[in-house]
Every structure is written in structure tokens, then in C-alpha cells.
Amino acid sequence: MQIELELLAPAKNKDIGIAAIDCGADALYIAGPSFGARESAGNPMSDVAELVTYAHKFGVKVYLVINTILYDNELQQAKELAWQAYNGGCDALIIQDMGLLEMELPPIPLFASTQTNIRTVEQAQILSAVGFKRLILARELDFKAIKSIKDHCNVEIETFIHGALCVSYSGQCYMSSRISNRSANRGECMQACRLKYDLLDSEGNILAKDAHLLSLKDFNAGRDIFKLIEAGVTSFKIEGRLKNISYIRNVVSYYNQLLQEFVENNSTYRRSSFGKSEIQFTPDPEKTFNRGFTKLFLHAERGQWLSEDSAKGKGEFIGLVKSVEKDKFGNLVFCVDTEKKLNNGDGLFLVSKRGKESGVRASVVIGSKIYTNEKIAAAKGDKVYRNFDFRFEKELETKPAKRYISAEINFSYDGSVTRIEAIAEGEKRAIIESRDLFDVANRQELVQKNISNQLSKKSGIFTFNLNRITGDNLPFYPVAFLNDIRRQLAEILEKEYAPQRIEAKATKLKETLNDLPKHNYTYLANISNKLSENFYKKLGANSVSPAFEIEKPLDVELMRCKYCIKSELGFCPKEGGKSIKGPLYLVNGDKRFRVEFDCLKCEMIIYG
């Protein structure tokens, strides 16, 4: 039996979800009207249901996210949302709050969100034991850690493959809540990690000034898909429920091609949905929103993880400004040292040597000379990025992908009955028999050609190809008859592709869990309601503390990170860097955060 691989794409809304499907996604994740961990990416359930209908035509699954922590007065609403998702045809729920496991949920598979902070075999075993069908692992794990979790848990494993990175372990960041009362675990993150900070040592010496010290590059593990599959991953998640439709078209198409290339060369695997996308452009992740790319810790080694020049989407690096002048109207004209072709209308992002950022639209481009009537400053040596490729974006807009399922037709006639059978991907079948009487054709070769011409066409979401014709003395079939047969075949086959609903729900805690260590569950467990408190008590908790959002403790761990400032700036003694006196401090205006290091675990902790 072949192993199914899934490309999982984000859907900010119904239209973007449909675009992701057309570009080759095998599954989507989308928020309903609330509890979606992205407060600006909610959708009415009627839209979700329409998206499910379209997705299921291709066997594509739709997962509803209910991945914020919940307050007591929200539990009933969350439960009702879960049932609406089930009744609307959704294929799974992605959740964070363990209180949901104490409720009467519908019999729908549950996936443990990356917000549940799955980094160890023990964490994975607990979640597996209580009934989760899939675990979405922390992004900071390497291949060995991923494989170890898979080897110890008989559940599906999902990992991130592309997109923005939080500097903190997911579900373990409280800086936004501390600064602004906007909780990351409630979908309200203010993105404190994208701000600029000064870094000071214990004596007040400035080690770095006004820099993006916590803003990481975006994740891109495209060329490591094959190693992730070897480690046991079967679902590959693209981050981006706030991204626009051109981003989704480009990035989904890119990873669709990588996965398709793999399955076509490895018969042990297949895609979990059906159909192939006709892509009329060349996907390139660098041409849409990105802060530069990193593989993070996948290879168990550190690199340059910071987004450096900016925390914004810079796009692709073009080159350096080599000269600046003014035109006769006093508008800026600058030349860029580049071999890339620039276009009128391109959006450019400039970063000066001092880190000043500015954006500009290219009004006219002549070679490498850029004319603009926007009032910005530019100087020789400034870095130039392209964050809007006008020609590429136009191509994405005017040549959208289309997705079709291939099907072969066998046509036969026994003298009285015409039988047409279509066999589509996944061995889905449709059969039509007709006793319509038509005159026998004088020229049999013309009949066969007519049958082939009319049946070997596209109808609906199918591309039909005539495989064979059997029978003697074939009648002359009218074109209208054959076209109607083809359309009927498409309608019958389409109904065969809705994913078979797997009735499953969270189980009660198993007795084997009693053998696990008795933990003290602090605010880091994100326990924000009485039902989640009950869950951890059943788990054998020695003590249970409320979530940070309920009772804000003073001077505690606000972030724990695999990323390390000392390593990034060359101060790590293990790596031969210059020794500095700790603790360190991150300062932004009147906000001051202590930074310490757990060198045994190779982790950085921010307190405040």
C-alpha cells in the first residue's frame, strides 16, 4: 500500500483556498469566525462549507483551526464551532486548548497544533495517547528528533516546510502579552520579535544598536523534503494565513512541483489528493514576500538566522546602488549594479548602510537605470531588493493554474447496447449504458475518429482520453450524444472524490499515562479554563497554575528560543567567540528584557 504525502496550504479565505487547490495543494487549513490564532483571518462557516465542496471534488481535505487558548465563557462557542465544522464536511480540527478534549466533540480527527509545543518524545507520546491523530511538530527540530518522535508514536507527523518563523518556541511566547496585553496564544500577537532593539551587556556596554535582533528569516526547507519523508513526515505545511493570493499561487506551485517530482520517482508514495495542476508560470519563492531564507536547525547546525537588514518582506536581492542623480524635474534616478531584468512598475526596497529602509515604485526602467517620482533618499552602496515583480505578478494574475483529474474511457458496442466506462485516478469508475438506436455508419473509421474526438476532451474537472473502442458495425453517434455522455461521466466521477470521513475523536486518558513523571504545570502549559485544568489533573499533575493571560507572573520566562543572540553575533564561547559578561539585556524604548542562556540545551531565554 502506498504512503500518502500531503502538501498543506493556508487559506486566508475561500478564494485563496480555491487558488491553493488549483495550484496543487492536497489539504487546506482555514479559520472559522473565531479562535483561529490569526485574529484578522476569520471566515463565516458558510464560506468554509463552500470551500469544502470545491476541495472534495479533488479529494483535497479541509482542516478547521480552533487553535487559540479558550476562556471558560468561550468553551460552549468553541464546541458549537467544532460541530459546525463537522456538519460542514471539514476533515479534521487543529486545536491547542486541551479543554476541548474534555467536551463532547463530534467524531472528527483532532490534530495537535504547533502551539502545543511538541519538542520531545514524551510530549508526543502524551498527545498521541489521548487521541490525537496527527502531531504538528515544533519548527526547531532536526531530522533525528523528528524521526525519534515518529518511531515512538503511531500517529501522522506534520512539519512546517515554508514561511515566517517565530523566534520563540510556538505557544511559549508571552512578550506581546507582557508589552501590550495582546496574547500570541489568543491570535493577537503584536510581533515584538520584529521590532528593533539595543543589546547591552551586564555593565551597560552596547553590543548592538537599533537592530532587528529577534527577527528571523523565513523558513524554506524545499530541498529537504526528501529527508523529511525519510524521517517519517507525511504532511508538509506552508505557513501564511495572512498571505495574499499571488503568494499562495507561487509558493504552493513551487512545493507541488517538488512533491510531484518525488512521487513520480518513488512508487512507494503517492499524493493524498487527485489531479494535476497546469501551471503556466515558473514558481520562484524569492519573487514573493520573504525576509530571506533559512533551514533553521533541520541539519542540527546553526547558521545566520536573522533577517538582518529588515523585518519586512524584502523579496529578492537585486544589487547595490552604483550611482544617484536627479532628472530635469528633480525626481530621483538611480542605477543598480545588477544582471536581473527590472520592469516598469516593480516595487523596490532599499536599505541604506545605516539600516534606513525605504520603498519605491519604479516608474520607468531603462536597463539598470530606475526613474521614480517618489520622494525618497538613495545613496551609492544601498542594498536594493525587489519585493514586487510587476511582470511576474501579472503572469500570476492572468495565467492562473487549473487542475484536472485524468480519466481513461473504454467504449464498446455489442449490437444493441453502447457501454461507456471511465476510469479515473484512484480507480474511481463511472459507467453509462445506452440503448439509443442510431443507424449503422457506412465508414467505420470515421465513426471511431468521431468518438475519439468528442470523448477525448476536458469536461468539468476531468481530462478524458479514449483508451479503446470495441465492437463491430458501430452506429454513427451524433456529436450532441457523445458530448452529453462525456459530461455525464464527469458528473458521476466527481461525486466519487469526497474524502471518506474518518470517525474518530479524543479518547480518555489511558492508564499507561500514570507511569509518566508527575509534572508541575506552570503558566507555560497555557491552562486558561476549568476543563483544561481538569485535563492536566487527570494527567497526574502535582500542581496546576493558570495561563499567563489569566494571572501575569512577574519577571518570568517570556520566550524560550533555539535561536541564540550570542551565536548569531559571534559571542558564543563554544564556537570560539569572544566571551561577554551576562546577563545581557534587550532594550526597546522603556522596555527592558533580561537575556540568559541555557548552554546545556543550547537555548536562549528572555525574561521580563
C-alpha positions in Angstrom: 0.0 0.0 0.0 1.4 3.4 -1.0 2.1 6.0 1.6 0.2 9.2 1.1 2.0 12.6 1.2 0.2 15.8 1.7 1.0 19.4 0.8 -0.9 21.5 3.3 -1.6 25.1 2.3 -3.1 28.1 4.2 -6.3 29.7 3.3 -7.0 33.2 4.4 -10.4 33.0 2.8 -12.4 30.8 0.4 -11.0 32.4 -2.8 -7.4 31.9 -1.7 -8.2 28.3 -0.7 -9.5 27.6 -4.1 -6.4 29.1 -5.7 -4.2 26.8 -3.5 -6.2 23.8 -4.6 -5.8 24.7 -8.2 -2.1 25.0 -7.7 -1.7 21.5 -6.3 -2.5 21.6 -2.5 -3.6 18.3 -1.1 -5.2 19.9 2.0 -6.0 23.3 3.4 -6.2 24.8 6.9 -8.6 27.7 7.5 -10.2 29.5 10.4 -13.9 29.9 11.1 -15.3 33.1 12.5 -13.3 32.8 15.8 -10.5 31.1 17.7 -8.2 30.9 14.7 -4.8 32.2 16.1 -4.9 34.9 13.5 -7.5 37.5 14.5 -7.7 39.0 11.0 -8.1 35.8 9.2 -11.6 34.7 10.2 -14.3 33.3 7.9 -18.0 32.6 8.0 -18.8 28.9 8.2 -20.8 29.2 5.0 -17.6 30.1 3.2 -15.8 27.2 4.8 -18.6 24.9 3.7 -18.3 26.1 0.1 -14.6 25.6 0.1 -15.1 22.1 1.4 -17.4 21.4 -1.5 -14.8 22.5 -4.0 -11.9 20.8 -2.2 -13.6 17.5 -2.1 -14.0 17.4 -5.9 -10.3 16.6 -5.9 -10.1 14.6 -2.7 -8.5 17.6 -1.0 -9.1 17.8 2.7 -10.0 20.9 4.7 -9.0 21.3 8.4 -10.6 24.0 10.6 -8.3 25.7 13.1 -9.5 26.2 16.6 -6.0 26.8 17.9 -6.2 29.6 20.5 -6.4 29.0 24.2 -10.0 29.4 25.4 -11.6 31.1 28.4 -14.4 29.5 30.4 -17.1 31.7 28.8 -15.9 30.6 25.3 -16.0 26.9 25.7 -19.6 26.4 24.5 -19.0 28.6 21.5 -15.9 26.6 20.6 -17.8 23.3 21.0 -20.5 24.6 18.7 -17.9 25.7 16.1 -16.4 22.2 16.2 -19.8 20.7 15.4 -20.4 23.2 12.6 -17.1 22.2 11.1 -18.1 18.5 11.3 -21.5 19.1 9.8 -20.0 21.3 7.1 -17.8 18.5 5.9 -14.4 19.5 7.4 -12.0 16.7 7.7 -10.2 17.5 11.0 -9.8 20.1 13.7 -6.4 21.7 14.6 -6.5 22.6 18.3 -4.3 23.9 21.1 -6.5 24.0 24.2 -6.7 20.7 26.0 -10.0 21.7 27.5 -11.6 20.7 24.2 -10.7 17.1 24.9 -13.0 17.2 28.0 -16.0 18.2 25.9 -18.4 16.2 23.7 -16.8 16.9 20.4 -18.0 15.4 17.1 -16.3 12.2 15.9 -13.8 14.1 13.9 -10.0 13.6 13.8 -8.0 16.0 16.1 -4.6 17.4 15.2 -2.3 18.9 17.9 -1.4 22.4 16.8 2.2 23.5 16.7 1.1 25.8 19.5 1.1 22.7 21.8 4.9 22.9 21.6 5.8 19.4 20.6 9.6 19.1 21.0 10.1 15.8 22.9 9.2 12.2 22.6 7.4 12.4 26.0 5.2 15.3 24.8 4.4 13.5 21.6 3.5 10.3 23.5 1.1 12.1 25.8 -0.7 13.7 22.9 -0.8 10.5 20.9 -2.1 8.6 23.9 -5.1 11.0 24.4 -6.3 10.5 20.9 -4.6 13.0 18.5 -4.4 11.6 15.0 -1.7 14.0 14.0 1.1 15.9 15.7 2.3 19.2 14.2 5.9 19.4 15.5 7.9 22.4 16.6 9.8 24.1 13.7 13.1 24.0 15.6 13.6 20.2 15.4 16.3 18.4 13.4 15.8 15.3 11.3 17.0 13.0 14.1 14.5 14.4 16.6 11.6 14.2 14.1 12.4 10.6 13.3 12.7 9.7 17.1 9.2 11.1 17.7 7.8 9.2 14.7 9.4 6.0 15.8 7.8 6.3 19.3 4.3 7.4 18.2 1.9 5.7 15.8 0.4 8.9 14.5 0.8 11.2 11.5 3.6 13.7 11.6 3.3 17.2 10.1 6.1 19.7 9.9 6.4 23.2 8.5 8.1 23.5 5.2 7.9 27.2 4.3 7.0 30.6 5.8 7.5 33.0 8.6 9.3 31.9 11.8 8.5 32.9 15.4 11.8 33.3 17.3 10.2 31.7 20.3 9.0 28.1 20.5 5.4 28.2 19.4 2.9 28.5 22.2 5.7 29.7 24.6 5.9 33.4 23.7 4.4 35.9 26.2 6.3 39.1 25.2 3.4 40.5 23.3 1.1 39.8 26.2 3.5 41.5 28.6 4.0 44.6 26.5 0.5 45.2 25.2 -1.9 42.6 26.6 -2.2 41.2 23.1 -1.8 37.5 23.6 0.0 35.4 20.9 -1.9 32.4 22.2 -5.2 34.3 21.5 -4.3 35.2 18.0 -3.4 38.8 18.9 0.4 38.9 18.6 1.9 42.3 18.2 5.1 40.8 16.7 7.5 42.1 19.3 10.2 39.9 17.7 10.0 42.1 14.5 11.0 45.3 16.5 14.4 46.9 16.8 16.4 46.5 20.0 19.7 47.6 21.5 21.7 44.8 23.1 23.6 45.6 26.3 25.9 43.5 28.5 25.7 43.4 32.3 27.8 46.6 32.6 25.7 48.6 30.2 28.1 48.4 27.2 26.2 48.4 23.9 26.9 45.3 21.9 24.4 46.0 19.1 22.3 49.1 18.5 18.9 49.6 16.9 18.9 46.3 15.2 16.4 43.5 14.4 17.9 41.2 16.9 14.9 38.8 17.2 13.6 38.8 13.6 14.3 35.6 11.9 14.4 34.9 8.2 11.6 32.8 6.7 11.8 29.0 6.6 12.4 27.3 3.3 13.1 23.5 3.5 12.1 22.8 0.0 15.2 20.9 -0.9 15.0 18.8 2.3 11.5 17.4 1.6 13.1 14.0 0.8 15.0 13.8 4.1 11.8 14.8 6.0 10.0 12.0 4.3 12.7 9.6 5.4 12.2 10.9 8.9 8.5 10.0 8.8 6.9 13.2 7.9 3.8 12.9 5.6 2.3 16.4 5.8 4.2 19.5 4.7 2.8 22.7 5.9 3.1 26.1 4.3 2.7 29.0 6.8 0.7 32.0 5.7 -2.9 32.5 6.6 -2.4 36.3 6.2 -0.7 36.0 2.8 -2.3 37.2 -0.4 -3.4 35.1 -3.4 -0.3 35.7 -5.5 1.9 34.4 -2.7 -0.2 31.3 -2.3 -0.2 30.6 -6.1 3.6 31.0 -6.3 4.6 29.1 -3.1 2.1 26.2 -3.4 3.0 25.7 -7.1 6.7 25.5 -6.1 6.2 22.8 -3.5 3.7 21.0 -5.5 6.3 20.5 -8.2 8.9 19.3 -5.7 6.5 16.7 -4.2 5.2 15.6 -7.6 8.7 15.0 -8.8 9.4 12.9 -5.7 6.3 10.6 -6.0 6.8 10.2 -9.7 10.2 8.7 -9.0 9.3 6.8 -5.8 6.5 4.2 -6.3 6.2 3.7 -2.5 4.5 7.1 -2.2 1.5 8.9 -3.7 -0.2 12.2 -3.2 -3.2 12.2 -0.9 -5.4 14.0 -3.3 -6.1 13.7 -7.0 -5.5 15.6 -10.2 -2.6 17.6 -11.7 -2.2 21.3 -11.9 -1.5 23.0 -15.2 1.0 25.7 -14.1 1.7 28.4 -16.8 4.5 30.2 -14.9 7.8 29.3 -13.3 7.3 29.3 -9.5 10.0 31.1 -7.5 9.6 31.7 -3.7 12.1 34.6 -3.8 9.7 36.6 -6.0 7.0 36.9 -3.3 7.1 38.0 0.3 10.1 36.8 2.2 12.7 38.0 4.7 15.4 35.9 3.2 15.5 32.1 3.9 16.9 29.7 6.4 16.6 26.0 7.2 16.7 26.8 10.9 18.0 23.8 12.8 17.0 21.0 10.4 20.6 19.9 9.9 21.4 20.2 13.6 23.7 23.2 13.0 23.4 26.9 13.3 23.7 29.5 10.6 22.8 33.1 10.0 19.2 33.1 11.1 18.4 36.8 11.5 16.6 38.6 8.8 19.4 41.2 9.1 18.6 44.4 7.1 14.8 44.4 7.8 12.0 42.6 9.5 9.8 43.4 6.5 9.3 41.4 3.3 12.4 42.3 1.2 11.9 40.0 -1.7 14.8 39.0 -4.0 18.1 40.8 -3.7 18.7 42.8 -6.9 22.1 44.5 -6.2 23.7 47.7 -4.9 23.0 51.3 -5.9 26.0 52.3 -8.0 25.0 55.9 -8.8 22.4 58.5 -8.0 21.2 61.6 -9.8 18.1 63.8 -10.4 16.1 64.2 -13.6 15.2 67.6 -15.0 12.1 67.6 -12.8 14.1 67.0 -9.7 12.9 63.3 -9.4 15.3 60.6 -8.2 17.1 58.5 -10.7 19.4 55.7 -9.6 21.4 52.9 -11.2 21.7 49.4 -9.8 24.6 47.1 -10.3 22.6 44.0 -11.3 22.2 41.4 -14.0 18.4 40.9 -13.2 15.9 42.3 -15.6 13.8 45.1 -14.0 10.4 46.2 -15.1 8.3 49.4 -15.1 6.1 49.1 -12.1 8.4 47.0 -10.0 8.3 47.5 -6.2 11.8 48.1 -4.8 13.0 48.0 -1.2 16.1 50.0 -0.3 18.3 49.6 2.8 21.0 52.1 3.5 24.3 51.3 5.1 22.9 52.7 8.4 19.8 50.4 8.2 17.3 53.0 7.0 14.5 51.4 5.0 12.5 52.9 2.1 10.2 51.6 -0.5 9.8 52.9 -4.0 7.9 52.0 -7.2 9.9 52.1 -10.4 8.1 54.5 -12.7 10.3 53.8 -15.7 13.2 51.4 -16.1 15.8 51.7 -18.8 18.4 49.0 -18.5 19.6 49.2 -14.9 18.6 52.9 -14.6 15.5 53.4 -12.5 13.3 56.6 -12.6 10.9 57.3 -9.9 8.8 60.3 -8.9 8.5 59.3 -5.3 10.3 61.3 -2.7 12.9 59.1 -1.2 16.6 59.2 -0.5 19.1 56.9 -2.0 22.9 56.7 -1.9 25.7 54.7 -3.5 26.1 51.3 -1.9 22.5 51.0 -0.7 21.1 47.5 -1.0 18.2 47.1 -3.4 15.6 44.3 -3.2 12.6 43.7 -5.4 9.5 42.9 -3.3 7.0 43.3 -6.2 7.9 41.9 -9.6 5.4 43.6 -11.8 5.8 41.1 -14.7 5.7 38.1 -12.5 2.6 39.3 -10.6 0.8 40.0 -13.9 1.6 36.5 -15.0 0.2 35.0 -11.8 -2.9 37.1 -12.2 -3.6 36.4 -15.9 -2.5 32.8 -16.1 -4.0 31.1 -13.0 -3.4 27.4 -12.6 -6.1 24.9 -13.5 -6.4 21.5 -12.0 -7.7 18.4 -13.8 -8.1 14.7 -13.0 -7.1 12.3 -15.8 -9.5 9.6 -16.8 -9.5 6.9 -19.5 -12.6 5.8 -21.4 -13.3 2.4 -22.7 -16.1 2.4 -25.4 -17.9 -0.8 -26.5 -20.9 -1.7 -28.6 -22.5 -5.2 -28.7 -25.1 -4.6 -31.4 -27.8 -3.3 -29.1 -26.1 -1.6 -26.1 -23.5 1.1 -26.1 -21.4 0.9 -22.9 -19.0 3.7 -21.9 -16.8 3.2 -18.9 -14.5 5.9 -17.5 -11.7 5.0 -15.1 -10.1 8.0 -13.2 -7.2 8.4 -10.8 -7.6 6.3 -7.7 -9.6 3.6 -9.6 -12.8 5.7 -9.5 -15.3 4.5 -12.1 -18.3 5.7 -13.9 -20.4 3.6 -16.3 -23.1 4.7 -18.7 -25.1 2.3 -20.9 -27.3 3.5 -23.7 -29.9 1.6 -25.9 -30.4 4.6 -28.1 -30.8 3.4 -31.7 -28.7 5.0 -34.4 -28.1 4.0 -38.0 -25.0 1.9 -38.7 -22.3 4.0 -40.2 -21.0 3.3 -43.7 -17.5 4.4 -42.9 -16.4 2.8 -39.6 -13.0 4.6 -39.4 -14.9 8.0 -39.4 -17.1 6.8 -36.6 -14.1 5.8 -34.5 -12.5 9.1 -35.2 -15.7 11.0 -34.2 -15.9 9.0 -31.0 -12.3 9.7 -30.1 -12.5 13.5 -31.0 -15.6 14.1 -28.9 -14.7 11.9 -25.8 -11.0 12.9 -25.6 -11.7 16.3 -24.2 -12.0 18.1 -20.9 -15.3 18.2 -19.0 -15.6 19.7 -15.6 -12.5 18.8 -13.6 -11.6 15.9 -15.8 -9.3 15.3 -18.8 -10.7 12.4 -20.7 -8.7 10.2 -23.1 -10.2 7.4 -25.2 -8.4 4.2 -24.4 -10.1 1.7 -26.7 -13.2 1.1 -28.8 -14.6 -2.5 -29.2 -17.5 -3.7 -31.3 -18.4 -4.2 -34.9 -20.9 -2.3 -37.1 -20.7 0.8 -34.9 -23.6 3.3 -35.3 -23.0 6.8 -36.3 -23.3 8.7 -32.9 -24.4 12.3 -33.1 -21.9 14.8 -31.6 -24.5 16.0 -29.1 -24.9 12.4 -27.8 -21.2 11.9 -27.3 -20.7 15.3 -25.6 -23.6 14.6 -23.3 -22.1 11.2 -22.4 -18.8 12.9 -21.6 -20.5 15.4 -19.3 -22.5 12.7 -17.5 -19.3 10.8 -16.9 -17.7 13.9 -15.3 -20.7 14.4 -13.0 -20.7 10.8 -11.8 -17.0 10.7 -11.2 -16.9 14.0 -9.3 -19.1 12.5 -6.6 -16.6 9.8 -6.0 -13.8 12.0 -4.8 -15.1 13.3 -1.4 -12.6 12.0 1.2 -14.1 9.2 3.2 -14.9 10.6 6.6 -12.8 9.0 9.4 -14.9 8.9 12.5 -12.5 9.4 15.4 -12.3 11.6 18.5 -10.1 12.1 21.5 -10.1 9.2 23.9 -10.0 9.2 27.6 -6.6 9.2 29.3 -5.1 5.8 29.2 -3.9 4.0 32.3 -0.4 3.8 30.9 -0.1 7.6 31.4 0.0 7.0 35.1 3.6 5.9 34.7 4.7 9.3 33.4 6.5 11.7 35.6 4.2 13.9 37.8 4.8 17.4 36.5 4.1 20.8 38.0 2.3 22.5 35.2 3.1 26.3 35.3 1.7 29.1 33.2 3.8 27.6 30.3 1.1 24.9 29.9 -1.4 27.7 28.9 -4.2 26.4 31.1 -6.9 29.1 30.7 -10.1 27.3 31.6 -11.5 24.8 34.1 -11.7 22.0 31.6 -8.1 22.2 30.6 -7.2 22.3 34.3 -9.2 19.0 34.7 -7.3 17.5 31.8 -3.9 18.1 33.4 -5.1 16.9 36.8 -6.2 13.7 35.2 -2.7 13.6 33.6 -1.4 13.3 37.1 -0.3 16.9 37.7 1.3 17.7 41.0 0.1 21.3 40.6 -1.6 23.4 38.0 -1.1 27.2 37.5 -3.3 29.4 35.4 -2.2 30.7 31.9 -0.1 33.9 31.6 -3.2 35.6 30.2 -5.1 34.9 33.4 -2.5 35.8 36.0 0.6 37.6 34.7 3.5 36.5 36.9 6.3 39.0 37.4 9.8 38.6 35.9 9.4 35.2 34.3 10.4 33.5 31.1 8.7 35.3 28.2 10.4 33.4 25.4 12.5 30.3 25.0 14.3 30.1 21.7 16.6 27.7 19.8 17.9 30.9 18.2 20.8 32.4 20.2 21.9 36.0 20.0 25.4 35.1 21.2 25.9 32.6 18.4 24.4 35.0 15.8 26.7 37.9 16.8 29.8 35.8 17.3 29.9 35.8 21.2 29.4 32.0 21.7 32.4 30.6 23.6 31.6 27.1 22.3 32.0 28.4 18.8 35.2 30.3 19.6 33.6 33.6 20.1 34.6 36.5 22.3 33.4 36.0 25.9 31.0 38.6 27.2 29.6 39.2 30.7 26.0 38.1 31.2 23.2 38.5 31.7 22.5 40.5 28.5 19.6 43.0 28.1 17.4 43.8 25.1 16.2 47.4 25.2 13.4 49.0 23.2 12.5 52.4 24.4 11.4 52.0 28.0 11.1 48.2 27.6 14.0 46.2 29.0 14.3 42.4 28.9 16.9 40.2 30.5 18.5 37.5 28.3 20.1 34.4 29.7 21.4 31.2 28.2 20.8 27.5 28.9 24.0 26.3 27.2 23.5 22.7 28.1 20.3 22.7 26.0 21.7 25.3 23.6 18.7 27.6 24.2 18.2 31.3 24.8 15.7 32.6 27.4 14.2 36.1 27.5 12.8 37.2 30.9 10.7 40.2 31.8 
